Amino acid sequence: DYGSPMNLDPGLLEILVCPQCRSGLFLDVDAEELVCNGCQLAYPVRRNIPVMLVDEARSLNGNN
């Protein structure tokens, strides 16, 4: 549900990597995104499901 706190499995967070550069991701709870330090993309989390599509990601450096 929208408006409720995110609830992602910690085990899932350990194995997820950025589909573009294969770097690890960290969870930005406030923005409801998984953020890649490598290529600076932020992947949305919708209804506690990470959307790991490069086309759906937001660029953190303004190039998207």
N, C-alpha and C positions, 0 to 999 in steps of 0.2 A: 504494500500500500504506500502511496505517496504521503509524505509527511511523517512517516514513522522512521525510527532510527535504522540505519543500515545494519544488516546482520549477515556478514560473509564468514564462511568457514575459514578459520585460520590456516588449516591445511591447504585449502585451495589457494589462498594468498601466497603460500610458500612456493607453489609449483607454477603459478601463472607467470608468464614473461611477455614482454612486448612482442606482438606479432611482426612488427617492422624491423626491430634491431636486436631482439632477443635479450634485452636488458631486464633486470628485475623491476618490479613495480612497487609503489607504496600507495597506501590508501589515504586519500584526502576525504575525511568524513564530512567536513563542512560543505565541500563542493560535490560530494557523492560521485567521486571519480577515482580511478586507478591511474596513477601518474608514473610515467617512465622518465627516469633521470637521464637515460641515454640519448634519446631523440626528442625529448621534450614534448611528448604527446600525452594527452589526458583522455582516458577511455571512460565513458559514462557507465554508471551502475544504475540499472533501472529495475525496480522491484527486487532488489538484492541479487540481480543477475548481471555480472560484468559483460558489457558489450565490447568484445575484443575484435572489432573491425576497424582497420585503419581509416576507412571512409567515414566512420562515425566519430573518430577521435578529434579532439580539439587541440590545436597547436598552442603551446604555452609561450612561444616566441613570436606570435603574430603572423606566422606564414600560412595559416590555414583558414 
